[in-house]
């Protein structure tokens, strides 16, 4: 029986429903539908105290902004983007178009076709979040999306130079210094100066998440996002210091970010909680991390690793680190997670910033039914069919006639009958009657 040394509520999508947020978002979207750029400008000034002649950056301004950065920043962006691009391309290479002949002359095919325009929302406001540019824009471009629109808010009234560099280097075709609901709505519904996109990806605050939720259906979205989550499965071999540091690394994302330890070692659990209490007061981001650990942190001691894995699966956490003697065992033992990080040399922060896998991942239990952002999210898997053999067309038409009439779909059945009549000469009363009526009408005229 698992022992809960520190308990907290488990967050769900129901916890994210905020009536005031939904009403505010709905009003902004409605205004942008009605007024276009005028409403976008009004809300940019209201929410971000931000106004420009044009929110879109031209090539000359982009180059000037990038030129203000330390060359090491550019080199690091290039390094990280190379990792993201390499893994995204490997994913794309697994998706092949197929065509098979299922009956003589019956060709069935499948193609992976990219959406024609995607919007990438790169959050900011408080800090420049360059990694989100890598994850959303590069992935779209590797998928083959011809037009990628990227939006990011100003930071304290300034253009975030590193984020602009990351967006440009990732391949964004249009870059706007525009944030929040107004950015998401403008990309989705379009304005006089921003053509609408087919899909929007990228994380954001509760208002951005709600805007994506309300616009879903009119546009595609990557996934419904909640607060960042981390869960660590650990046995007695785990390093308590690494464990404590990594739990807090994700807690700093926000005051509602759950950080959970599931371990088979009571000694480790006690030591990790002691270390967290020592580390937290000195963290520059303790305003978020402290509240997240206090209100949403959990420490659970399991009887054995099998129980630990079952408990971890029940959370379906966004990020799961495995600190055990045999970390790769989790690949077969676990099923519900956004991403696995195997062994103490691997941490969630690598996934967030530098390693190359995508950091846009399911939260709030959504890992039970979906994975995270990848090239496949930007692709529509479509099918086509062609019959070049008349005998096969007649065979299928014969079966169609019977199958459709079982369902009382006479119109469908007649599409099959017509092919059977044409290709093999079989008589149908309804065809004879229809043609006789047509001949009589023609003769009369």
C-alpha positions in Angstrom: 0.0 0.0 0.0 1.5 3.3 -1.1 2.4 5.8 1.6 1.7 9.5 0.8 4.3 11.6 2.6 3.1 14.8 0.9 -0.3 15.0 -0.7 -2.0 17.4 -3.0 -5.0 17.5 -5.4 -4.5 16.0 -8.8 -5.3 18.6 -11.4 -7.7 17.9 -14.3 -9.2 19.8 -17.2 -12.2 20.6 -15.0 -9.9 22.7 -12.8 -9.0 24.9 -15.8 -12.6 26.1 -16.4 -12.8 29.7 -15.4 -15.9 31.6 -16.4 -14.4 35.0 -16.3 -11.5 33.9 -18.5 -13.8 32.3 -21.0 -16.0 35.5 -21.1 -13.1 37.8 -21.6 -11.6 35.7 -24.4 -14.9 35.4 -26.1 -15.4 39.1 -26.1 -11.9 39.8 -27.6 -12.4 37.2 -30.4 -15.8 38.7 -31.3 -14.3 42.2 -31.5 -11.4 41.0 -33.7 -13.9 39.2 -36.0 -15.9 42.4 -36.3 -13.2 45.1 -36.4 -10.0 43.3 -37.5 -6.8 45.3 -37.1 -8.6 48.1 -35.2 -9.5 45.7 -32.4 -6.1 44.0 -32.5 -4.4 47.4 -31.9 -6.8 48.3 -29.1 -6.2 45.1 -27.2 -2.4 45.2 -27.8 -2.4 48.7 -26.2 -4.7 47.6 -23.4 -3.0 44.3 -22.4 0.6 44.9 -23.4 0.8 48.7 -23.5 2.2 48.1 -27.0 1.6 50.1 -30.2 3.5 50.3 -33.5 2.6 51.4 -37.0 2.9 47.8 -38.0 3.1 44.8 -35.7 4.9 42.8 -38.4 8.7 43.0 -38.5 10.2 43.5 -41.9 13.4 41.9 -43.0 15.6 45.0 -42.3 14.3 45.3 -38.8 14.7 41.6 -38.1 18.4 41.7 -39.2 19.0 44.8 -37.1 17.5 43.1 -34.0 19.5 40.0 -34.5 22.6 42.1 -34.9 22.2 43.3 -31.3 22.7 39.8 -29.9 25.9 38.3 -28.5 27.4 35.8 -31.1 27.3 33.1 -28.5 23.5 33.5 -28.2 23.2 33.0 -32.0 25.6 30.0 -31.9 23.6 28.4 -29.1 20.3 28.9 -31.0 21.9 27.3 -34.1 23.0 24.3 -32.0 19.7 23.7 -30.4 17.8 24.2 -33.6 20.0 21.7 -35.3 19.0 19.1 -32.7 15.3 19.9 -33.1 15.5 19.8 -36.9 17.4 16.5 -36.9 14.9 14.7 -34.8 11.9 16.3 -36.6 13.3 15.2 -39.9 13.8 11.6 -38.6 10.1 11.6 -37.6 9.0 12.9 -41.0 11.0 10.2 -42.7 8.9 7.6 -41.0 5.8 8.9 -42.7 5.7 7.5 -46.2 3.0 7.8 -48.9 1.6 4.4 -49.9 -0.4 2.9 -52.7 -1.7 -0.7 -52.8 -3.7 -2.8 -55.2 -6.4 -4.5 -53.1 -8.3 -6.1 -56.1 -7.3 -6.3 -59.7 -7.2 -2.7 -60.9 -8.4 -1.2 -57.6 -5.7 1.3 -56.3 -5.9 2.7 -52.8 -3.5 5.3 -51.7 -2.5 7.4 -48.7 -0.6 10.8 -48.7 0.6 13.0 -45.9 -0.2 16.6 -46.9 0.9 19.5 -44.8 -1.5 22.3 -43.8 -0.9 25.3 -46.0 -0.5 27.9 -43.2 0.3 27.5 -39.5 0.5 29.9 -36.7 3.1 29.6 -34.0 2.5 31.3 -30.7 5.7 32.0 -28.8 4.9 33.1 -25.2 6.8 35.8 -23.5 5.6 38.8 -21.5 8.0 38.1 -18.6 10.9 36.1 -20.1 12.0 35.4 -23.7 11.1 31.8 -24.4 13.2 31.0 -27.5 12.7 27.3 -27.2 9.1 27.5 -28.1 10.1 29.0 -31.4 12.3 26.0 -32.2 9.5 23.5 -31.3 6.7 25.1 -33.2 8.3 26.7 -36.3 11.0 24.1 -37.1 8.5 21.2 -36.7 6.1 22.9 -39.1 8.7 23.7 -41.7 10.1 20.1 -41.6 6.5 18.9 -42.1 6.5 21.1 -45.3 4.1 23.9 -44.2 4.7 26.6 -46.8 3.6 29.6 -44.6 4.4 29.9 -40.9 3.2 32.9 -39.0 4.9 33.6 -35.7 3.7 35.8 -32.9 5.3 36.8 -29.6 4.5 39.5 -27.2 6.8 42.4 -26.2 8.6 42.1 -22.9 8.2 45.1 -20.6 7.7 47.2 -23.7 10.7 45.9 -25.6 11.1 43.6 -28.6 12.6 40.3 -27.3 15.6 40.1 -29.6 16.6 36.5 -28.8 13.0 35.3 -29.5 13.0 37.2 -32.8 16.3 35.6 -33.8 15.0 32.1 -32.9 11.8 32.7 -35.0 13.7 33.9 -38.0 16.4 31.2 -37.8 13.7 28.5 -37.4 12.1 29.6 -40.7 9.1 31.8 -39.8 7.7 33.5 -42.9 6.0 36.3 -41.0 7.0 37.6 -37.5 4.7 39.8 -35.5 5.4 41.4 -32.1 1.9 40.6 -30.8 0.8 38.6 -27.8 -2.1 37.1 -26.0 -5.7 36.6 -27.1 -5.3 39.2 -29.8 -2.4 37.3 -31.5 -4.2 34.0 -31.4 -7.5 35.4 -32.7 -5.8 37.4 -35.4 -4.0 34.4 -36.7 -7.1 32.2 -36.6 -9.8 34.5 -38.0 -7.6 36.9 -40.0 -7.5 40.7 -40.2 -6.8 43.2 -43.0 -3.1 42.7 -42.6 -2.8 39.1 -41.2 -4.2 36.3 -43.5 -5.7 33.5 -41.5 -3.9 30.2 -40.8 -5.2 26.6 -40.7 -3.6 25.6 -37.5 -2.2 27.2 -34.3 0.5 25.7 -32.1 2.4 26.8 -29.0 1.9 27.2 -25.3 0.7 30.2 -23.4 -1.1 31.6 -20.3 -4.7 30.6 -19.4 -6.1 33.3 -21.8 -4.1 32.0 -24.7 -5.1 28.4 -23.9 -8.7 29.5 -23.7 -8.5 31.3 -27.0 -7.2 28.2 -28.7 -10.0 26.1 -27.1 -12.7 28.5 -28.3 -11.2 28.7 -31.8 -10.6 24.9 -32.2 -12.7 23.6 -35.1 -12.4 26.9 -37.0 -8.7 26.1 -36.9 -6.7 23.1 -35.8 -4.6 23.3 -32.6 -1.7 21.3 -31.3 -3.4 20.3 -28.0 -5.1 21.7 -25.0 -2.4 22.9 -22.6 -2.4 23.3 -18.8 0.4 24.0 -16.3 3.7 22.2 -16.8 4.0 18.9 -14.9 6.9 16.6 -13.7 6.8 13.2 -12.1 10.0 11.3 -11.1 10.0 7.6 -10.5 13.0 6.7 -8.3 14.4 3.7 -6.5 17.1 3.5 -3.8 19.8 4.1 -6.4 18.6 7.6 -7.2 20.6 10.7 -6.4 18.4 12.7 -3.9 20.1 16.0 -4.9 19.4 15.5 -8.7 15.8 14.5 -7.8 15.2 17.6 -5.7 16.8 20.0 -8.2 14.8 18.5 -11.1 11.5 18.6 -9.3 12.0 22.3 -8.6 13.2 22.9 -12.2 9.7 22.4 -13.4 7.9 23.9 -10.4 9.4 27.3 -11.5 7.2 27.3 -14.6 4.3 28.5 -12.5 2.5 28.4 -9.2 0.2 25.6 -10.3 2.8 23.3 -11.8 2.6 19.8 -10.1 5.9 18.2 -9.1 5.5 14.6 -8.0 8.0 12.0 -6.6 7.1 8.3 -6.6 9.8 6.2 -5.0 10.3 2.8 -3.5 12.7 4.3 -0.9 11.4 6.1 2.2 15.0 7.2 2.9 15.2 8.9 -0.5 11.8 10.5 -0.1 12.8 12.1 3.2 16.1 13.3 1.9 14.5 14.8 -1.2 12.0 16.8 0.9 14.8 18.0 3.1 16.8 19.2 0.2 13.9 20.9 -1.4 13.3 22.9 1.8 17.0 24.0 1.7 17.1 24.8 -2.0 13.8 26.7 -2.4 14.5 29.8 -0.3 17.5 30.6 -2.5 15.8 30.1 -5.8 15.5 33.3 -7.9 12.2 31.9 -9.2 10.9 30.8 -5.8 7.8 33.1 -6.2 6.5 30.4 -8.6 8.4 27.3 -7.4 7.5 27.7 -3.8 3.8 28.0 -4.4 3.8 25.1 -6.9 5.6 22.8 -4.4 3.5 23.8 -1.4 0.2 23.5 -3.1 0.7 20.9 -5.8 3.8 18.9 -4.8 3.4 15.2 -3.9 5.7 12.5 -2.5 4.5 8.9 -2.6 6.4 5.8 -1.4 5.5 2.7 -3.3 6.0 -0.9 -2.1 7.9 -1.9 -5.3 8.7 -0.6 -8.7 5.7 -2.2 -10.4 3.5 -0.3 -8.0 5.5 2.8 -8.7 5.0 2.5 -12.4 1.2 1.9 -11.9 1.0 5.0 -9.8 3.0 7.0 -12.3 0.6 5.9 -15.1 -2.4 7.0 -13.1 -1.0 10.6 -13.2 -0.4 10.4 -17.0 2.1 13.2 -16.4 3.5 15.5 -19.1 7.1 14.7 -18.1 8.3 11.5 -16.4 11.9 11.1 -15.3 13.1 7.6 -14.4 15.8 7.4 -11.8 16.2 3.7 -11.3 18.9 1.1 -11.6 17.3 -0.1 -15.0 15.7 3.1 -16.4 14.9 1.6 -19.8 12.5 -0.9 -18.1 10.0 2.0 -18.1 9.7 1.8 -21.9 7.7 -1.5 -21.4 6.3 -0.9 -17.9 4.8 2.5 -18.5 2.1 3.5 -20.9 0.6 7.0 -20.1 3.0 9.9 -20.3 3.9 12.8 -22.5 7.6 12.1 -22.6 10.0 9.8 -20.8 13.5 10.9 -19.6 15.6 7.9 -18.8 18.4 7.9 -16.3 20.0 10.6 -14.2 22.0 12.0 -17.1 18.8 13.0 -18.7 16.5 15.7 -17.3 13.2 17.4 -18.3 15.0 20.7 -18.7 17.1 19.2 -21.5 13.8 18.3 -23.3 12.5 21.8 -22.6 15.5 23.6 -24.1 18.3 21.7 -25.9 18.0 18.0 -26.6 15.8 18.1 -29.7 12.6 16.3 -28.8 9.5 18.5 -28.8 8.6 20.2 -25.5 4.9 20.9 -26.4 3.4 18.0 -24.6 0.0 16.9 -23.1 -0.9 17.9 -19.6 -3.9 17.3 -17.2 -4.1 13.6 -18.0 -4.4 14.1 -21.8 -1.4 11.8 -22.2 -3.9 9.0 -21.8 -5.1 9.6 -25.4 -2.6 11.9 -27.2 1.1 12.5 -27.6 2.8 15.9 -28.0 3.5 18.2 -30.9 5.4 16.6 -33.8 5.6 16.8 -37.5 2.6 14.6 -37.9 0.4 17.3 -36.2 1.0 19.6 -39.2 0.2 16.9 -41.7 -3.2 15.7 -42.9 -3.2 12.0 -43.8 -5.5 11.8 -46.8 -6.6 8.9 -48.9 -7.4 8.5 -52.6 -8.8 5.6 -54.7 -9.0 4.7 -58.3 -10.6 1.7 -60.1 -9.2 1.1 -63.6 -10.6 -2.5 -64.0 -14.3 -2.7 -65.0 -14.7 -6.2 -63.6 -13.6 -5.0 -60.2 -15.8 -2.0 -60.4 -18.8 -4.3 -61.1 -17.8 -6.7 -58.3 -17.7 -3.8 -55.8 -20.9 -2.3 -57.2 -22.7 -5.6 -56.7 -21.7 -5.8 -53.0 -22.5 -2.1 -52.6 -26.0 -2.6 -53.8 -26.7 -5.3 -51.2 -24.8 -3.6 -48.3 -26.4 -0.2 -48.8 -30.0 -1.6 -49.0 -29.4 -3.3 -45.7 -29.0 0.2 -44.3 -31.9 1.5 -46.4 -29.6 3.8 -48.4 -31.2 3.3 -51.8 -29.3 6.2 -53.4 -25.9 4.6 -52.5 -27.1 1.2 -53.8 -28.0 2.7 -57.1 -24.5 4.1 -57.6 -23.3 0.5 -57.4 -26.1 -0.8 -59.6 -25.2 1.7 -62.3 -21.6 0.3 -62.5 -22.9 -3.3 -62.6 -25.4 -2.4 -65.3 -22.7 -0.6 -67.4 -19.9 -3.1 -67.0 -21.6 -6.5 -67.1 -25.0 -5.8 -68.5 -27.1 -6.8 -65.6 -30.7 -5.5 -65.7 -32.2 -3.4 -62.9 -35.9 -2.4 -62.9 -35.2 1.1 -61.6 -32.6 1.7 -64.4 -35.0 0.4 -67.1 -37.7 2.7 -65.8 -35.5 5.7 -65.5 -34.1 5.3 -69.0 -37.6 4.6 -70.5 -38.9 7.8 -68.9 -36.0 9.7 -70.2 -36.5 8.3 -73.7 -40.2 9.2 -73.6 -39.5 12.7 -72.5 -36.9 13.2 -75.3 -39.3 11.8 -77.9 -42.0 14.1 -76.7 -39.8 17.2 -76.9 
